Amino acid sequence: MARIVGVDIPRNKKIAYSLCYIHGIGISTATMICEKVKIDTEKRVQDLTEKQIVSIREAISSLDINVEGELRSFNAMNIKRLKDVGAYRGLRHRKGLPANGQRTKTNARTRKGKKRTIGLGKKAI
């Protein structure tokens, strides 16, 4: 496996799609990196030479974008700031509910967790 920015990218996928496994790099940024390093986007990761992998690492560092741990900590600090200030979005994060105005009556199961039925427990004798 090729290791770029601390992430093992899959060997059997095309280079543009395997670069997307790095947090902070999407498909458009990945294709831009491939064009910058002059690597065909149809090429598989297992077919890359060590020199090409090093040039990809250098291209990512030269783009001045936050990736992986740096980006995760940046996002975590933003959420923490919203919670500390007491903003509406911070309160929603604190309660574990959707923060961007989505409906919660019927959906939002990912944020709210498994349904909990109220009032159908065992009755006291």
N, C-alpha and C positions, 0 to 999 in steps of 0.2 A: 504494500500500500504506500502511496505517496503521502507524505505528511507536510501539510502547508498550514501555517499559522496555528500549529498545535492541533490540527484536525486531520484524522486519517480519511482521505477522500477515496471513494470506491474505485477499484482498478478497472472493472469491466464496463464502466459507463463512459460516454463521450465526455470530453474535457469540460465543455461548457456546462453540462448538467452536473457533473461531479463537483465543480467549483461552488455550486449553489449549496452544498452541504456546509459551507462555512457561513456562520451567522453574520449577516450584514452584507452578503453578496448575493444578488439576484441574477436572473438570467441575462438581463441587459448589461449589467456590470461584468459578468463573466465573459460575454462575447466581446466586450470592449477590451478586457484584459487579453483575450486570445488574439485580437487584432493588433494590440500594442506589441505583443511578443512575437507576432507573426507565426502563430500556430493554427493549423486548420481546426475548426470547431468540431469536425466530424471524427477527429482522431481520438482514440481511446487512451485512457490514462496509462494503461500497461505498456503502450507503445512509445511513451515519452522517454526521452533520455534524461539523465541527471542534470545536464546543462539546461534543458528546457524547464525542468521543475524549479531550478534555482532562479531562472529568469522570470518565472511566474511569481515566485516569492518576492522578488525585487519589484515587480510591477505593482503588486498589491501594496507593498510598503510605500511606493512612490506616489500612489493615488491619494494619500492622506485621507483615507476613510477609516472610520472606527469599525473594527471587526472583532468577533468573538468576545473575549472577557471584557475588553474595554467598552464595547457597545452595550453588553449586558449590564455592567455596573453603571453606565450612563443612564440607561433606562430605569434601573432600580432607584437611582438617586432622584430622578424626576418624579417617580411615583411616591417616594418617601417625602419629597418636598410638598407634593399635593396633600398628602396625609397630614403633615405637620402644620401646614397653613390652615387646614380645615376646609379646603375647597370641596365643592360638591363631588367632583370626580374622585378626590381623595377619600371621601366618606364611602363612596361606592366601592372603591378598591378595598377599604377596610372591612366592609360588610360582605365582600365576595360576590357582588352583583355586577351586571354589565354597566360600564361607565359612560357609554356614548349614546344613550337615549333609546336603546332597543326595548322592545316590549318584554315584560317578564311574567305576564299572566299565564301564557301558554308555553313560551319557549324559554331559552336561557338555561337549559339543563346542564350545559357544560360548566357554567359559572356557579349555579346553585347546588349542583350535586344531585344525587338520587332523590326521588320523591319520598317524602315522609308523610304518611297518612296521620291525621290528627283525630283523636277521639275513638279509635277502634282498638284500643288496648284491652287487656284482660280486665274484666269487671271485678270489683272487690266483693267478697262474699259476706 
